[in-house]
Amino acid sequence: MKNKIFRSSLAGLMLLALSVPAFAADKEKEITIKGEGKCAKCALHETDKCQNAIETTQHGKKVTYYLTKNEVSNDFHDNVCKEAKQVKATGTVKEVDGKKELTASKIELVNK
């Protein structure tokens, strides 16, 4: 009886150990991008409401990252709404409807 309980416990621990790396792989990797911060409505004329966007160049092509609305993005918006400025942003990126969306955890102005 004790041997069956031990084997069952051991099998459960092994399954748990195998599943932990899968959960770790699900966490999105944060990246940092530098580029020209602009308002997607006022400067780019691409959205109906104000939204932060960062234009950068990757592999010789212009890439625009649209920042998702969160506290970090909302608090920073006044810096780039009426005037484009160089920025550096850190966050996670995903592609939605063919556009890159950055969920920023940090945004700051960059001095040239």
Secondary structure, DSSP 4 states (H G I P E B T S, - for coil): -HHHHHHHHHHHHHHHHHHHHHHHHHSPPPEEEEEEEEETTTTT---SS--EEEEEEETTEEEEEEEPPSHHHHHHGGGTSSS-EEEEEEEEEEEETTEEEEEEEEEEE---
